Amino acid sequence: MATLATTTQGDVAVRIRPSKRRGPRRPWIFLLGWAVALIFFFPVLWMFLTGFKQEAEASTDPPTFFFVPTLDQYEAVLGRDFVPFLINSFSASIVSTLLAIVLAAPAAYALSLARVPRWRDSLFFFLSTRMMPAVASILPLYILIRNLGLLDNITMLAIIYTAMNLPIAVWMIRSFLLELPKEVLEAARVDGATFSVEMRSVILPMIAPGLAATALICFIFAWNEFFFAVTLTVTQAATVPVFLVGFITSEGLFWARLSAASTMAALPVIIAGWVAQKWLVRGLTLGAVK
């Protein structure tokens, strides 16, 4: 049992209650966390395992849990010219991500630190473009692109992805810029730093984790985009999501082959997230702790 210790400070008696030691963490919380993680991860694991099955084993009811792994489905996917679709996805995603960051950084600066006139209206306009459903803009966009002769063009697709990701990039980079210490910026201006020097030597290095997080999110959105790709491309500029639709045919759904292709399509995003996880965490928590 805990005891009370009494000390005397002048004429006042002070009772000191010893601090209670925290007991061990409840094990059910740990187990619950693992259970939730496994529930969310199980579909990905099942997709990965199905890619190593034969088609007959992938569509059985009840599901087949024990099977002899095979690489036939991966060979079939690569045999259907998967690489050109992969190159198109990389080209459109990387180019659009770079353009979005380059265009969003000065815009975010103007809307956060410079505070241009009517900056609130500009922010709302950026946000409102994400509220409009893509299907509402596809008809005028299709007519415009057709008249310009840019249908089934990877450059056109990269420009559309840039416009799609630009509002997100502006809002994210702006939130990172608002967390910068004002004293550092004032010191740079007192030293006579121009705008270009301030951006290159002070601001960009300080928000580098935020830029990395923004770039990764823009890359994921562009990589997974399907609606514009399937509507505005045919063969030359078709991306990986369009390639995956090819496994849904009138003959049925090829589960094993689709799982193998989906696994290969998800690998670049998973690898990019794993490589940039430190920057992603730092960027998303930038300014969270003062």
N, C-alpha and C positions, 0 to 999 in steps of 0.2 A: 504494500500500500504506500501511496505517496505521502510524505511527511512535509510539514511546513517548517521552514527555518525562519528564525526571528533575529533581526539585527536592529541596532539602535543608532539612529542618526540624530544627534543632539538630544532633544527631549521627545522625539517621535519614534515610536516602535513601528518598524516596517516588516511586514510578513512577506516572505519570498516564496512563491509557489514554484517548485521545479517544473520545467517544461516537460510536457509529455512527449515521449518518443513516438514517432509515427510507426505504426505497425506495417507489416509487409502489404504490398498492394494486393487487392482482391484478385484472385486468379481468374474469376469469371469474366472480368473486364478484358484481360489479356486474351482469353479464349474467344470472347465475343468479337474482338477486333480481328482475329485470324479468321473466324467464321465468315464475317462480312467481306473480308478481302478475298477469300476463296470463292464466295458466291459471285462476286463481280468478275473475278479472274477466270472462272470456270468456262464461260463461253469462248474466251480466247484460247484456253488450253484445249477445249474440244475441237475447235477449228484447226488448231495445229496438229492434233492427233489424227483427225479425219483426212488430212492431206496425205497421210501415209497409208491409207486404206485403199482397197479396190472398190470400185463403184458398187458392187454387190454388197460389200460389207458396210459401206457408208450409209445405205438406205434401208437397213434392216430394222424391224420393229419386233421385239425391243432392241435397243442399240447394242452393237458389238463392242465390248470392252477389251477383249483379248483377241489379238490378230497378229499376223506376220507383217511387219513394216515393209513397205516397198516405195521406191522412188519413181514409179511409173507415172504418177500424176504430175510430178514436177517436170519430168521429161516431156510429157504431153503439153504442158503449159509453155515451156520454152520452145517446143516445136511449133507453136501457133504464133510465132513472131511476137513474143511478149516484150522483147528488148526495145523495139521502137516505141511502144506505148510507154515504157518506163522512161525512156529518154525524153519523150514529150512532157511527161509529168514533171521530171526534174527541171527541164528548161523553163516551163511555164511557172513552176512554183518558185524556183530560185530567182528568176528575173523579176517576177512580180513582188517578191519579198524585198529584194534590194531596192526596187523603185519605191515601194511603199515606205520603207525606212527613210530613204533620201528625201522624199517629198513630205513625209510627216514630221520630221525633226524640225525644220524651220517653221512649219505651220504651228506645231505645238509650242515652240518658243514664243511665237507672236501671241498665242492665246493664253500663255501662262505668265511669262516674265515681262514681255513688252506691253501686253494688254492693249491691243489695237482697239479702235472704236467698234462698238457693237459686237464685242467678242462673245457675249452670251448667245446672241442670235447665230453667230457662226458655229458655235459648239452645238446648238440645237439642230442646225441644218445638217451637220455631220452625222449626228445621231439619228435624225429622221430618215436619212438614206438607208439605214439598216432596218427601218421599220417596214419599208415597202417590200412586199413579196416579190421574189424574182420573176414569177410568172407574169406579173403586171408590166414588166419592162421588156420582156423577151420579144414581143412583136415589133415595136419600133426599133429595138436594137438589131433584130434580125434583118429588117428592111435596110437599115443604115449600113450594116456590114456587107450585105449582099450588093448594094449599090456601089460600095467602095471596092468590091472584088476581093474581100478579105475572109470569105467563108473558108473554113477548114485551114486556118492559118494560125501557127503557134504564136506569132507575135501579137495577133489580135487577142488570143486567149490570155496572154500574159498581161495585156493592157486591161482587160476586163477584170482579171484577178486583182490587179493593182487598185482599180477603182473600188472593188469589193472590200478589200482589206484596209484601204486608206482611213476610213473613219475610226476603225478599231485602233490602228496604229497611232493616230493623232490623239485619241483619248488616253491611251496607255502612256505614251511618251509625255503627254502633258502632266499626268499624275506624278510621274517621276521627277519632272522639272520643278513642280511645286514643292517637292521635298528637299530641294537643294538649299544649303545654308546661304542666306542672303549676304552674310559677312564675306564669304569667299568671293562672290560675284562683285561686291562693292570694292573689295581689295584689288581685284583684277582691273576694274575700271579706273580706280585711282592710279594704278601703275601705268595707265595709258593703253591698255589692251583694246584693240579694235574688235569689231563684232566677229570677224573670222578667227582671230586669235583666241577670243573668249570661247567660241564654240569648239575650236579644235583642241585647245590646250587645257581648258578648264571644265566646260560643261560635258562634252562627250565622254571624256575619261571617267567622270564621276557618275554618269548614268549608263555606263557600259553594260552592267548587269541588266538594267531595264531594257536597253536596246536588244540585248540577246533574248530576253523573255518575249519581247514584242515580235522579234523576227521569227522565233520558233512558233509562236501562235499563228502568225500570218502564213508561215510555211505549211502548217498542218491544215489550215482552212483551205489554202489553195490546192494542196495535195488531195484532199478529200472531196473537192467540189465536183459535182456530177451534172447538175441541171444545164449549165451553160455549155459544158463540154459535149454532152450528148446532143444538144440542140444545134450548136454552131460548128461542129466538126463532123467529118465523115470518116476518113482514113488517114490523111496526112498528119493531122494535128490531134488525133484522138488520144486521150490519156488513159491511165490505168483504170479508173472507175468505169469508163466506157468499155474497156476490154473485159472487165468482169461480167458485164451484162451479156456478153456473148455465150456464156455457159447456161443461160436460160433460153431454151429452144423449145420448139413444138414437140420434140421427142421427149422432153422432160428436163429435169434439173439435175445436172451432174454435180452431186454434192462433193465427192472426193476431189474432183478437179477444181471446182470452185473454191474449196477450202485451201488447196495448195496455192492457187493463184492469189487468194486473199492474204495468206500468210506472207507470200513474197511481196505483196503490195504494202503490207503493214510494216515490214522490216525497216525500210528507210526512216519512217517516222519514229519507230521505237528506238532505233540506233541514234537518231538525232536527239531525241529526248534524253537518252541515257548519257550521251556525251556532254550535253549542255545542262544536265540536271543541277549542277552547282550554280551556274549562272541563272538558271530559271528560278531557283529558290531565292537567290539573292535579289533578283529583279522583282519578283512578285511580293517580297517582303521589304522592299526598299522604303525606308521611312516609317515602317511599322513600329519600331522601337526608337525612342528619342534618347 
